[in-house]
Structures are given as structure tokens and as C-alpha cells.
Amino acid sequence: MIRVGIAGIGFMGMVHYLTYRKIRGVKVAAICEKNFPERLAGDWRAIKGNFGPQGQKMDLSGITKYAEFDAMLADPNLDLIDICLPPAAHAAMTIAALKAGKHVVCEKPIALKPSDATRMVDAARRAGKLLSIGQVLSFFPQYQYAYEVAQSGKFGRLLGGQFKRMISDPLWMRDFYDPEKCGGPMLDLHIHDAHFIRLMFGMPKAVQSVGTMRGQVVERFSTQFLFDPPRMVTAVCGVIGQQGRPFTQGFEIYFEKATLLFDYAALAKVDDAVTPLTVLSDDGKVTRPKLGSADPMEGFLGELGDVVRAVQTGKPSPRLDGQLARDAVVLCQKQTESVVRGRAVKV
Ligand SMILES: NC(=O)c1ccc[n+]([C@@H]2O[C@H](COP(=O)([O-])OP(=O)(O)OC[C@H]3O[C@@H](n4cnc5c(N)ncnc54)[C@H](O)[C@@H]3O)[C@@H](O)[C@H]2O)c1
């Protein structure tokens, strides 16, 4: 039985806790929360995110509770530390946990700066422990389908894609535009697509981005990822000026023998706008593959299932690899640089 300690009982800490309960071979043995003592006592009613259930009163008997992270690290019963803390804390806490001899899974983004991400990857190598980064997107069914057909070669060569992630200004996120705390749309939102693009296409030679700044972070942007032709990859991301569309994501992905389409927008007060995953194939057919549940909670089941399997087998999950997550942060940094400088930037 793998015994996990979750650090940070906020939205993601709750999502991870609920998810581990559905995975065999793992048990949440400890939780750590510094700022909300009532959450250690089981009152999670104030926790709410943009998907998943609203927090409830929890029965946490049998779970050790810590207010201090270092005290949890000293717990000899824990094999895996799950870091659901704000991004600015990821590097220091991850490195401390690895040094304490624990495996680590850390939420996205791995870090706010590539140099911190590199230190985390190096620390895992030195400690001989697994570092998994919770880049969940490729476990969502539409993205997982695209990943699997790219891996299998079912539709021939991968030629390119367009990726989208645009939201109404998240007024409820206090630190959203703070480069030292969250990193704005680039590191909070686009990091998902940057990681997926890196996973599917590899590292581009350069990026060319145009966009608008809000303080020190990019507010809204469009990027061309420059690969050798014929590969063409673009992405748009950021916040729009109006409320009313709290979340949207989508893609077109081009293979030699098929194009995949997907679009999802959560809209206020009217039904969500959805183009379910659709495959246009060479023979003129338009099909909608049967996919697993679209509930985002299922994506976390896939992701954390991979983490647990990695710890059980000692084999890292290819999709949750630390270096890959670091590359995604590098891509974000280069895109910001490209917006600021007004020219293409080598990767
Ligand atoms: N994959 C996704 O879809 C997704 C969605 C939301 C958030 N996230 C990521 O998850 C991470 C956490 O985000 P969140 O929305 O859960 O934030 P949150 O603010 O809801 O939760 C963070 C929790 O950590 C606690 N905390 C802070 N410092 C601490 C410390 N030193 N010791 C113990 N507890 C401490 C806070 O009190 C808070 O309860 C971020 O990296 C975020 O980017 C990922």
C-alpha cells in the first residue's frame, strides 16, 4: 500500500484526496494545511473550484494532520508527497520532500521559472526518487484520444494543430496576474497547451508570439510554434474583456489522414457550447468516437492512477515527466519574451 501525504487542502488538494479514494493500492495517510485549521478538522465546506463537487464535512479519522510541511516530511510512514500548494511554493517544497526521501507528485505548473524547474528535476535524479508533475490535460478524453492516435500512427503523420484556451477575467483569483505568485494566463492556463504541444510535437525551434501585456505578464496572445515544415502549430490563450465565459478550450489537430476537432465553452446562464471530439477522415466520413466520461474528475483519476503505478513499478509516467513539464515552462517563458521583444525567439 502506497501512503500519500497531501500538502495544501485547497481546491486541488480536495480533488486529489477524492481521487485517491478511487484508486487501489494507495491511501491518503496524512494531510497538511497551514492556513485553514478547520480543514484539518474536516470542514471543507468553503472549498470550491470551477469543476468537481463543492467541499463538504469530511470524516478524516485515521489520517494524520499537520499544520507544518516539515513535520509531514518527517513522517516515516509516507512514501509519496502530493504538492497541491500555490505555484510559488512548488520548487522549495518539492526539493525538500525529495531530500527527505519521498517520491513527489506536484501540481502544474512545475515552477514559475525554468531555473527552479531544473533544480527540481535535478533533485529527483540526485535523490533517486520519482518526480511526477500533474499536467492533467492529456488524461482528459479528447486530448487522450489525440495522444493515443498520434502514438499509434493510426492516422499517419502528425502535421500540426491549433490550440485554444480563452477565459473571462478570473476576478476571484487574487494573485492571477502576479508573476511571482501565479504567472497570469501564460503559466496558469496556457501551460496546459504548452505541455500538450511539447508532448505531441516535441520542442519547436522558435516561437513567435504577439499579444498584450498586463503589468509584467501576458494578458492575451497568439503564438506560432516554429517547426520544420510542414509542421504548423499555433495557440491562442488569455482573458477576454467580458464576463460570461468562465472557461473554454479546444483544438484542431491535423494528421495526414484525418483532422480532429474539439471545442468546449462553459457559458454563464445558457447551455455550454460543445463540439464533441469529431474526426474528419480521408474517405469523407465524419465520426464521433465514443469517449470516456467528460467529467474532469475522471482526468484526475487517470493522472493520479499513473502516479501510483509509477511509484509501484519504479517506472516514471511518460506524460507526467518532470523534464517535459520543465520544457513547457521554457516554452511559456520564450513566448512571453517574444511578446515583449516583438520578434521570434529561439527555443
Ligand atoms: N490541473 C488543474 O486543472 C488545476 C486546477 C486548479 C489549480 N491547479 C494547480 O494546483 C495548485 C493549487 O491550486 P489550488 O487552486 O488548489 O489553490 P488553493 O489556494 O485553493 O489551495 C492551496 C492551499 O495550500 C495551502 N497552503 C499554502 N501554503 C501552505 C504551506 N506552506 N503549508 C501548507 N499549506 C499551505 C493554502 O492555505 C490553501 O488551502 C496550483 O499549482 C494550481 O496551478 C491545477
The ligand as an SDF file (V2000), in Angstrom:
LIG
                    3D

 44 48  0  0  0  0  0  0  0  0999 V2000
   -4.7940   20.8350  -13.0340 N   0  0  0  0  0  0  0  0  0  0  0  0
   -5.7550   21.7150  -12.8670 C   0  0  0  0  0  0  0  0  0  0  0  0
   -6.7490   21.7240  -13.5830 O   0  0  0  0  0  0  0  0  0  0  0  0
   -5.6250   22.7180  -11.7480 C   0  0  0  0  0  0  0  0  0  0  0  0
   -6.7430   23.4620  -11.3520 C   0  0  0  0  0  0  0  0  0  0  0  0
   -6.5940   24.3590  -10.3040 C   0  0  0  0  0  0  0  0  0  0  0  0
   -5.3520   24.5140   -9.6880 C   0  0  0  0  0  0  0  0  0  0  0  0
   -4.2770   23.8010  -10.1290 N   0  0  0  0  0  0  0  0  0  0  0  0
   -2.9520   23.9710   -9.5000 C   0  0  0  0  0  0  0  0  0  0  0  0
   -2.9770   23.4230   -8.1910 O   0  0  0  0  0  0  0  0  0  0  0  0
   -2.1660   24.1960   -7.3060 C   0  0  0  0  0  0  0  0  0  0  0  0
   -3.0090   24.6460   -6.1250 C   0  0  0  0  0  0  0  0  0  0  0  0
   -4.0990   25.4070   -6.5960 O   0  0  0  0  0  0  0  0  0  0  0  0
   -5.4790   25.5000   -5.7880 P   0  0  0  0  0  0  0  0  0  0  0  0
   -6.4600   26.0890   -6.7360 O   0  0  0  0  0  0  0  0  0  0  0  0
   -5.7840   24.2250   -5.1260 O   0  0  0  0  0  0  0  0  0  0  0  0
   -5.0810   26.5980   -4.6890 O   0  0  0  0  0  0  0  0  0  0  0  0
   -5.7900   26.8730   -3.2910 P   0  0  0  0  0  0  0  0  0  0  0  0
   -5.3810   28.2370   -2.8920 O   0  0  0  0  0  0  0  0  0  0  0  0
   -7.2380   26.5210   -3.3500 O   0  0  0  0  0  0  0  0  0  0  0  0
   -5.1020   25.8020   -2.3110 O   0  0  0  0  0  0  0  0  0  0  0  0
   -3.7910   25.9010   -1.8360 C   0  0  0  0  0  0  0  0  0  0  0  0
   -3.8100   25.5010   -0.3640 C   0  0  0  0  0  0  0  0  0  0  0  0
   -2.4540   25.4330    0.1240 O   0  0  0  0  0  0  0  0  0  0  0  0
   -2.4310   25.9900    1.4500 C   0  0  0  0  0  0  0  0  0  0  0  0
   -1.0570   26.3710    1.7520 N   0  0  0  0  0  0  0  0  0  0  0  0
   -0.3570   27.4220    1.2770 C   0  0  0  0  0  0  0  0  0  0  0  0
    0.9020   27.4060    1.7540 N   0  0  0  0  0  0  0  0  0  0  0  0
    0.9990   26.3230    2.5640 C   0  0  0  0  0  0  0  0  0  0  0  0
    2.0610   25.7370    3.3200 C   0  0  0  0  0  0  0  0  0  0  0  0
    3.2610   26.2950    3.3720 N   0  0  0  0  0  0  0  0  0  0  0  0
    1.8330   24.5940    4.0060 N   0  0  0  0  0  0  0  0  0  0  0  0
    0.6080   24.0160    3.9610 C   0  0  0  0  0  0  0  0  0  0  0  0
   -0.4420   24.5240    3.2690 N   0  0  0  0  0  0  0  0  0  0  0  0
   -0.2420   25.6540    2.5820 C   0  0  0  0  0  0  0  0  0  0  0  0
   -3.4120   27.1460    1.3580 C   0  0  0  0  0  0  0  0  0  0  0  0
   -3.8220   27.5730    2.6230 O   0  0  0  0  0  0  0  0  0  0  0  0
   -4.5350   26.5490    0.5170 C   0  0  0  0  0  0  0  0  0  0  0  0
   -5.5050   25.9070    1.3210 O   0  0  0  0  0  0  0  0  0  0  0  0
   -1.6040   25.3420   -8.1470 C   0  0  0  0  0  0  0  0  0  0  0  0
   -0.3320   24.9950   -8.5900 O   0  0  0  0  0  0  0  0  0  0  0  0
   -2.5710   25.4360   -9.3210 C   0  0  0  0  0  0  0  0  0  0  0  0
   -1.9630   25.9240  -10.5020 O   0  0  0  0  0  0  0  0  0  0  0  0
   -4.4030   22.8910  -11.1140 C   0  0  0  0  0  0  0  0  0  0  0  0
  1  2  1  0
  2  3  2  0
  2  4  1  0
  4  5  1  0
  4 44  2  0
  5  6  2  0
  6  7  1  0
  7  8  2  0
  8  9  1  0
  8 44  1  0
  9 10  1  0
  9 42  1  0
 10 11  1  0
 11 12  1  0
 11 40  1  0
 12 13  1  0
 13 14  1  0
 14 15  2  0
 14 16  1  0
 14 17  1  0
 17 18  1  0
 18 19  2  0
 18 20  1  0
 18 21  1  0
 21 22  1  0
 22 23  1  0
 23 24  1  0
 23 38  1  0
 24 25  1  0
 25 26  1  0
 25 36  1  0
 26 27  1  0
 26 35  1  0
 27 28  2  0
 28 29  1  0
 29 30  1  0
 29 35  2  0
 30 31  1  0
 30 32  2  0
 32 33  1  0
 33 34  2  0
 34 35  1  0
 36 37  1  0
 36 38  1  0
 38 39  1  0
 40 41  1  0
 40 42  1  0
 42 43  1  0
M  CHG  2   8   1  16  -1
M  END
$$$$
